[in-house]
Amino acid sequence: MAEIKNITFACENPVELSEFWEAALGYDRPEFPQQVLDEVQKAIDAGELDPTGWAMLVPPGGGGPRLLFQRRAKTPTESIPIHLDLSAVDGEAEVERLLALGATFGERRSQRIGSFTEHWAVLRDPEGNGFCVGLGGA
């Protein structure tokens, strides 16, 4: 069975966007063996690799998919067919924290299913990629 290895963001500024998500999710910069770092540096020195053209984050403790940011053309951001749904103990406080980090507010939404109503906020990261923050349900 397959598992998710990376969630990849096509973006204009990979390093800057990774800094937003690092602060938003508490993810870490990966540690690479010295041999890998030496090979990367050789590629940079030879002009084969742009050091600002990509960035990677890993979840704390290493469990779960990595976030990979690559300088690539993006699809239009008007719709968000695939996006991250975030949860937090206090969704309202989390929205405020993410806005302070550079996210922009889109809208509040809710969906009622039977007697349960779920609420969430739609936000966009600094490059306009949509994501949601759960605000709870009742």
N, C-alpha and C positions, 0 to 999 in steps of 0.2 A: 504494500500500500504506500502511496506517495505521501509526503508531508511537505508543508510549506517551508522553504528554505529562506527566501527573501520576499519582502514586500518592497517593490521597486518604485521609486518616484522619478518620473521624468521631470526635470526642472532646469531653470536657467542658472541658478546659483547653488550647487549641491552643498558646499560647505556651510553657507549661511542657513540654508533650509534645514540641514541636519542639526545645527545648533538650536533652532527653534524646537525640533522634535526631541532632542536630547533633554532640554529643559522641561518640555511638556510631559514626557513620559518617564523621565528618570533613567533612560537607557544610557549605556556606556559606550565609549570608543573601544573597539576591539584591540586586543593585544596580538601582535603578529610575531612569529619567530624572527630572529635577526636575519636569517637567510632570506626570508621573504622580503623584509625591509630593504636588504641590500639589492635584491633584484628589482624592486620597485624604484629605488634610487637610480640604478643603472638606466632603467627605462626613461625616467625623468631627465637624466643627464643627456641621454641620446635624443631627446625630443620626441620620444614615442608615447609618452604618457603625460597628460596635463594633471599636475597634482591638485588643481582646484576643480577638476572635471568629475570628481566622484567623492563620496563619503559613505561611511557605513557606521551603523549603530547596532549594538547587541543588547538584548534584555538583561537586566541584572540577574546574575546567577546563571546566565547562558541558556535558560529554557525558553523556547519559542522562536519565532522567525526573526531574522535580522531585518533591519531597515536599510535599504540600499538607495542612495541618491546619485543619479547619473545626469550629466548635462545632455539633454535630448530635447527634441521638439515635443511639445505637449499637445494633448488633445484639448479642445475647448472646455472651459470649466463651468459652463452654464448649467450642465447637468452633472450629477455625481453618480455614475452607474456603479462604481466600486469605490468604497470609502472606509475609513476607520470609524468604528463606534466606540467611544470611550466611556468608561464608568468610573465614578468616584463616590466616596462616602457622602460628600456634600456637593452635588452637581452644580448648584448655583455658585458656590465659592470657586469651584474648578473653572467654570466659565469665566469668572472675573480674573482668575490667575492666568488663564490662557490669553485673554484679551490683553493683559498687561505684558505678556511675552511677545505680542505682535499679531495675534490672531484678529480677525475681524468678524463681527457678528452678522449672521444672515437672517435667521428667523427662529421663532419658537414653534414647535409642532407638537401635535398629540394625536394619538390613535386610540380609539375605544374598541375593545374586543369583549363583548359581553359586559360583565360588570367591572372589568379592569380597564383602566386608562393609563397609557404610557405617555410620558412627556419627555421631550428632548430639545436641545438647542442645536441649530445648524451653524457652524462656524467655518471660516476659511483660514488656512495657514498663510504665511507671508507671501507665498506665490499663487494664492488663489485656489489651492486644492481644498475641496470640501471635506469636512468631518463632523461628527455629531458627538454631543455629550449628553448622556442620560441625566434626566432631572427627576427621575423616580416615577412611580406609578401608584395608583390606588384603585 
